[in-house]
Amino acid sequence: MEEKARGARTAAFNVLNRVEGGDAYADILVMKETEGMPALDAALATEIAYGVLRWKIRLDYTIDLFASIKAKKLEHRVLNALRIGTYQLLFLDRVPPSAAINESVKLLKKDGPRKSGFVNAILRKIDSEKSVIALPDSGSPVRSISIAWSHPEWIVKRWVERYGEEEGAALCRANQEVPPKVVRVNTLETTREKLIEELSARGSEAYAGKYSPFAVEVKGGAPLDAFAPAYYIQDEASQLVSLLVSPSPGSSVLDACSAPGGKTTHMAQLMENKGSIFALDKHASRLEAVERSAARLGVKIIKTLESDAARPLTFAAEGSFDYILCDAPCSGLGVVRRSPDIKYRRSVEDIRRLALTQGALMDNLARYLKKGGTLVYSTCTFEPEETIDAVKGFLERNTGYALEDASSVLPGSCAGLVDEKGFFRSFPHRHGMDGFFGARLRKL
């Protein structure tokens, strides 16, 4: 049993070392490291890897209280072994402290007795005093929130200035929660009611989503693979972007940044598999995911094309499409619950750079929209430069477009997700789903 657990910790250790080195993303690494592992071991490896990434700032603060060498100066391997042990001691009640400490020390077996002994001593100190560890009362709400809820100070500062101290903290706290597993029912194959019934029969707890008419929240039960053609794993907020487009059957659609294909296949579903969707991505390898999803879901109207949506499109004339979805590359700060490593990868400079890319995308794509057509701009972030300011800038540069109220196409259940200007906006701490922004623009 201990050997299996050690395998899980080694997998998490490998993930964290590579993420710390900056050469890969956690979700891809976790998938590779846990492939073929027994379910319980894979679950433990995933829990530890994502848990450490979620709580890294707070873990490092705790380590600094007990270590003679501060976290910033420690070798990555030593620091990640300490983080793995500290995370288990502070957050995993079901793991015995002895196992948390001993198995973390064994991760450094090849690194020599000095390093493993250092980790052993620090973890034992943390274990003996964990009940009295206090968070800092520095007088700075930004620093306090940053450590308590493990978000970089520059992000906390932006959110506290925008939403206030209480709501800024609530947003950070919500980002630390493990997100629910939500699937989108594929109505080309079944209905939501039937899928819920079948999932329940297999031992899962399955509930209809609160906002999207296609959403089902799933807890436990049999692996979802048994229902492959009937669902696509997709948060409710992401599902609502396709509803913001609401393409009609038989129409022509351009999905400018389509990979991995969730919104693309959802629009095909809304179109009843009638019409055409041109799905673009700059990288051919990313389009393979779109093609696999379309094949699995029985979608037959998607044509994938390797193309940069910020440049002239060689395959289409201007004024070709009834609908265009620009689900633009963004900072991703609205999906930190699912990708906790994002908050350590991003900077203010990234937001400014991405805002320029987003503007270039919208300006180029607008040329390919028919008169009377709909352009939907969406991002999975809250930042003004990438949301409201981006749309405002587009409207100032491009006359002949009007902002439409998102409520005109979203279900009545989404009334609380549309602000006074007509933008679609969702927040983890307010709505229990990912943070998304969407604007629906009509070419007059």
C-alpha positions, -999 to 999 in steps of 0.1 A, spaced: 0 0 0 28 24 9 46 16 -24 15 26 -43 12 58 -23 48 66 -29 42 62 -67 14 87 -64 37 112 -46 65 106 -71 40 114 -100 30 146 -82 67 154 -76 75 150 -113 46 173 -123 56 200 -98 93 200 -108 84 204 -145 58 231 -138 84 249 -116 109 247 -145 83 264 -167 84 239 -195 48 224 -193 13 229 -180 0 211 -150 -31 196 -166 -12 179 -194 15 167 -171 -9 152 -146 -27 133 -174 6 118 -186 20 110 -151 -12 93 -139 -18 73 -171 -22 36 -163 -21 42 -125 -48 26 -103 -77 50 -97 -69 57 -61 -33 64 -68 -41 86 -97 -66 105 -75 -39 110 -48 -13 122 -73 -38 146 -88 -49 159 -54 -13 165 -43 -1 182 -75 -31 205 -78 -33 211 -41 3 223 -40 -2 245 -70 -34 260 -54 -17 267 -21 19 273 -31 22 308 -17 8 298 17 29 266 17 60 287 11 51 311 38 47 282 62 81 267 52 98 300 57 86 301 93 106 269 101 134 267 76 168 284 79 170 288 42 140 306 27 118 290 0 130 314 -27 166 302 -23 159 265 -21 165 241 -50 133 233 -69 135 196 -59 140 203 -22 113 229 -22 88 208 -40 94 179 -16 88 203 13 56 216 -4 43 181 -9 48 172 27 35 205 41 4 203 19 -4 169 33 2 179 69 -20 211 66 -47 200 42 -51 162 40 -66 149 72 -68 113 60 -30 111 54 -11 101 86 16 127 94 42 99 95 33 89 59 33 126 48 67 132 62 85 99 54 72 96 18 82 133 11 117 126 24 120 95 2 114 117 -29 149 130 -23 165 96 -17 188 101 -48 198 136 -37 218 126 -7 213 125 31 219 162 37 189 173 16 166 145 27 176 152 63 168 189 59 133 181 45 127 156 73 136 181 101 115 209 86 84 187 81 87 174 117 88 209 130 58 219 110 38 189 121 46 195 158 35 232 156 9 232 128 -20 239 153 -5 272 162 7 285 129 -7 319 123 -12 339 91 4 373 90 -14 403 104 8 427 85 -17 456 83 -18 452 45 -50 435 33 -33 427 0 -5 408 16 -28 391 41 -52 379 14 -23 369 -8 -9 345 18 -42 333 32 -56 324 -2 -24 319 -22 -27 345 -50 1 367 -62 0 401 -46 -4 419 -80 -36 400 -87 -50 406 -53 -42 443 -55 -62 446 -88 -92 427 -74 -92 446 -41 -91 479 -59 -119 469 -83 -142 449 -60 -133 459 -25 -114 440 2 -142 416 12 -152 406 -23 -116 405 -35 -109 380 -8 -140 360 -16 -129 357 -52 -95 344 -42 -111 320 -17 -135 307 -44 -105 301 -67 -91 277 -41 -121 253 -43 -120 222 -64 -145 229 -92 -174 206 -98 -174 182 -127 -199 195 -152 -208 180 -185 -227 193 -215 -253 169 -228 -250 162 -265 -286 166 -277 -276 151 -311 -275 118 -292 -297 121 -261 -316 144 -238 -305 159 -205 -332 140 -186 -321 107 -201 -285 113 -194 -292 121 -158 -313 90 -155 -285 68 -170 -258 83 -148 -279 78 -117 -285 42 -127 -247 37 -128 -243 51 -92 -235 87 -99 -252 117 -83 -263 137 -113 -281 171 -113 -294 195 -139 -272 227 -141 -285 260 -128 -278 282 -158 -272 262 -190 -301 240 -203 -275 215 -214 -255 212 -181 -253 182 -158 -232 182 -126 -218 148 -119 -205 133 -86 -190 98 -82 -203 67 -99 -190 49 -129 -164 64 -152 -179 87 -178 -163 68 -207 -194 46 -208 -214 76 -220 -188 89 -246 -211 101 -274 -236 117 -250 -215 143 -232 -186 168 -233 -169 179 -201 -175 217 -200 -182 242 -173 -215 260 -174 -200 294 -180 -182 280 -211 -215 265 -224 -232 299 -221 -208 314 -246 -222 292 -274 -257 302 -263 -246 338 -266 -238 331 -303 -270 310 -308 -263 301 -344 -294 290 -363 -295 256 -382 -282 260 -418 -261 291 -411 -224 297 -417 -202 300 -387 -165 309 -381 -150 298 -348 -118 318 -349 -100 302 -319 -116 268 -317 -93 244 -299 -100 222 -280 -135 222 -295 -160 225 -267 -177 256 -280 -173 245 -316 -191 212 -311 -217 229 -289 -226 254 -317 -229 224 -341 -253 209 -316 -274 241 -315 -274 241 -353 -288 205 -353 -258 194 -374 -270 216 -403 -249 243 -420 -212 248 -417 -186 257 -391 -150 267 -400 -129 259 -370 -95 277 -369 -64 275 -348 -28 287 -354 -14 252 -346 -25 221 -365 -18 199 -335 -44 216 -315 -70 211 -342 -67 173 -337 -86 177 -304 -114 195 -322 -116 167 -348 -116 139 -322 -144 156 -302 -165 161 -333 -161 125 -343 -170 112 -308 -201 134 -306 -213 127 -341 -208 162 -354 -204 164 -392 -205 201 -401 -171 212 -388 -141 219 -411 -108 225 -393 -82 249 -408 -48 259 -396 -50 297 -397 -41 328 -378 -74 346 -372 -55 379 -367 -44 378 -403 -63 379 -436 -82 347 -442 -72 330 -475 -101 306 -475 -130 331 -472 -142 363 -488 -152 393 -468 -188 392 -456 -190 354 -457 -203 344 -423 -236 347 -405 -219 343 -371 -183 346 -358 -171 335 -324 -139 351 -312 -131 332 -280 -99 350 -277 -66 340 -261 -65 357 -227 -49 358 -192 -72 329 -181 -76 344 -146 -113 333 -146 -103 296 -147 -78 296 -119 -99 269 -101 -92 245 -129 -57 257 -138 -40 270 -106 -6 273 -123 -20 301 -144 -19 326 -115 19 321 -112 25 323 -150 8 356 -156 19 392 -152 4 427 -158 25 429 -189 8 397 -202 -26 413 -198 -15 444 -218 1 423 -245 -30 400 -248 -53 430 -251 -34 441 -282 -38 406 -297 -75 406 -288 -81 439 -306 -63 427 -337 -84 396 -338 -117 414 -336 -107 440 -361 -96 414 -386 -126 390 -381 -152 418 -384 -144 420 -421 -157 385 -427 -191 390 -411 -222 395 -432 -244 426 -428 -268 418 -401 -244 391 -388 -233 385 -352 -198 387 -338 -194 373 -302 -163 382 -283 -155 361 -252 -127 356 -227 -122 335 -195 -110 365 -174 -123 394 -154 -96 420 -164 -110 453 -179 -83 455 -206 -95 421 -219 -132 425 -215 -151 458 -214 -122 479 -226 -116 455 -255 -152 458 -267 -152 496 -262 -120 499 -283 -134 477 -311 -166 498 -313 -146 530 -314 -124 517 -343 -153 500 -362 -184 520 -370 -215 501 -380 -216 477 -351 -240 477 -321 -237 460 -288 -267 437 -282 -280 428 -248 -269 392 -239 -303 387 -222 -319 387 -257 -304 352 -264 -295 337 -230 -321 316 -210 -341 334 -184 -321 315 -157 -291 337 -167 -307 371 -159 -283 376 -130 -253 370 -153 -259 400 -175 -248 434 -163 -265 468 -169 -245 473 -202 -257 439 -216 -224 420 -211 -224 384 -200 -202 380 -169 -198 351 -145 -177 348 -113 -167 318 -92 -175 334 -59 -209 347 -71 -222 320 -93 -201 288 -85 -188 285 -120 -158 297 -140 -152 334 -147 -162 343 -182 -170 375 -202 -190 377 -234 -203 405 -257 -227 400 -286 -221 425 -314 -244 430 -345 -231 443 -378 -257 469 -389 
